Amino acid sequence: MKMQARAALVRVTELLGEAAVRRDSATLAMYGADMTENAPGQPDAVLLVSNLEQLTAVVGLAGAAGIALTPRVAGTNLGGLTIPSRGGWVLDLTAMNRIVKLDLDDMVAVIEPGVTFQQLKDELDRHPRKLTIGFPLSPPDTSVMANCLLDGLGNLSLRHGVMGEWINGLEVVRADGSLLRTGSWALGVPPFARAPLPDLTGLFVSMQGSTGLVSKLAVQLWPSPNLRERSFAFFADLAGAMRAIRELPGLDVLDDCGALTWPTGKMLLGVAHPRERDPAEPEVFLYLDVGAHDRELLRAKQATLRRYFAGLRADGVKVEDPIDIPTLVRLDPRLGKFAEFPTRLDFLLDHPDGGLTWVGTYGPMSQFRDGAARGTALMVEHGFAPTIVARPMKGGHFGVLRFIEVFERKSDAARAQVLALNQKLADMALELGFVMYKTPGWAVARYQRKLDPGFKRLLGEVTGLLDPGGMMNPGRWGLG
């Protein structure tokens, strides 16, 4: 097998060119690790893939030689999902960055893996018909495709749910290098929807590349309102904020809503290691997005929000009316980080300790208050500031509860401490009905013990059929 691998690498070098095949120790180390507590891996080579023809050829060669493949674009995922767990080749798909088609009439974009949120936004902004896509709280150079395929979220998820549900169809490179298309694409017509054909798209969503590598994705776009106001409401305590985040979706006036606890604000304002909150400071702040196509409707939505917050105060909740972003930026320009998405939250990504991780979960909003309170207690017990994000999703049918830690990445002891905390947070969350998304390998292993036997069997059969050699990003949900 080693001889086959060497021969395959020679063939790949001929195909891609020597400049696109990296084997120096610095590059291998960079691609073998990320910001999280997940243990680094050691790829045998990093391949810079530029187009579909190269991708299918590389996958076919790897499949024949039994070489593991790990796809990667920006490398900012916080689940360790682009760390090569079993060596092999890391496929850097950043250069596959074409917006293949922008259908403004049917509100669909067909894109390659390397298309970023900033790139797609810039292209959409060039057209007179104002369309948008949901932007996550992640760097502007994040891959749109990766966020969709990993069931991530964006600032339109309050209305439209996880971004995996926005996928109309996929073009997939299978483990043998062959291609398939899903959704209406399978009949050779434009990718207007996944229905009404059998929905095979789900075989590749949240599978973390273990069933195939997606080369093109058709994603839904949404109308962008002519007018929009983002504001912040500051709550004195966690209980009041969790009540509000459960109730606000029912007003049907918001495009987006999210809660962030006090350490986020302190880090934004330059406190690298927030430890204690002054009792006079708010414990939680909510950001609220209101959009409308005319001024009258915007004013009506804003009036609804003011009445709601007045009702909260009448019930004893300590909160004032929301403050708009321009007012906040005048008070402190650093708050402009939240003025427009996509944005780079450098106080987290460029933290001096270098480590960043999370336990991000989806679950029932009825359990938000208990989950946030128990998570806070666990984080404080382990010496971490309780940095928590909570967001309602899909009209309030479920929500996001996310626990974030920054840590000393170069310290083995700190990594072990973070892993122990994250395991306790994940177990606590599951007790309350919350399941991790963008699920890291250590969490997948814990979930294996609780999975429905029928689900577990079918998962194994599906991954065994689509990746019989166990080469596609092994160690994930494919468990290869």
Number of C-alpha atoms within 10 A of each C-alpha: 9 10 9 15 18 12 14 21 22 13 15 20 17 11 15 18 12 12 9 16 21 18 14 11 12 10 13 19 15 15 23 22 21 26 23 24 27 21 15 19 20 20 26 22 20 24 25 22 20 17 15 14 11 15 22 21 19 25 25 19 22 25 23 15 20 19 25 24 30 28 26 25 23 17 20 20 22 22 24 26 26 27 27 27 22 19 19 22 25 27 22 22 23 20 15 21 19 17 19 14 11 18 14 17 7 13 16 25 23 24 24 26 25 27 25 25 25 19 19 20 18 12 13 19 13 9 10 8 12 15 18 20 24 22 24 21 15 20 20 21 20 24 27 27 27 27 22 21 26 21 19 21 23 22 22 23 26 25 17 18 23 23 27 22 19 22 27 24 28 30 22 22 23 21 27 20 20 13 15 13 20 26 26 21 20 16 11 10 9 17 26 19 20 23 13 8 13 10 14 14 20 16 16 19 22 21 21 27 25 30 28 27 26 23 21 24 28 28 26 24 21 16 13 15 15 11 13 15 15 21 20 21 19 23 24 18 18 21 17 20 27 24 16 18 22 23 14 19 21 11 12 12 20 22 21 23 24 21 26 21 25 24 23 22 19 17 18 16 14 11 13 17 16 17 13 11 13 8 9 7 12 19 21 25 24 22 20 22 18 20 21 20 13 12 13 10 14 18 13 13 18 18 12 15 20 15 12 17 21 16 12 17 15 10 10 10 19 16 19 16 16 19 15 17 21 16 12 16 15 11 10 11 13 14 17 14 16 18 17 10 19 22 19 16 17 13 17 20 17 12 17 14 17 16 24 22 24 22 26 26 22 22 22 20 26 17 18 26 18 15 24 24 14 14 25 20 14 18 22 13 12 12 12 21 24 25 25 24 20 26 27 29 28 15 21 21 15 21 27 24 27 23 23 20 20 24 22 18 19 13 13 12 11 16 20 14 15 28 18 12 21 25 15 16 24 22 17 16 27 17 11 15 16 24 22 22 19 23 24 20 19 16 20 17 15 13 17 13 10 9 12 10 11 9 10 13 11 11 17 15 14 14 22 17 13 18 22 16 19 23 25 30 32 25 22 23 22 24 17 19
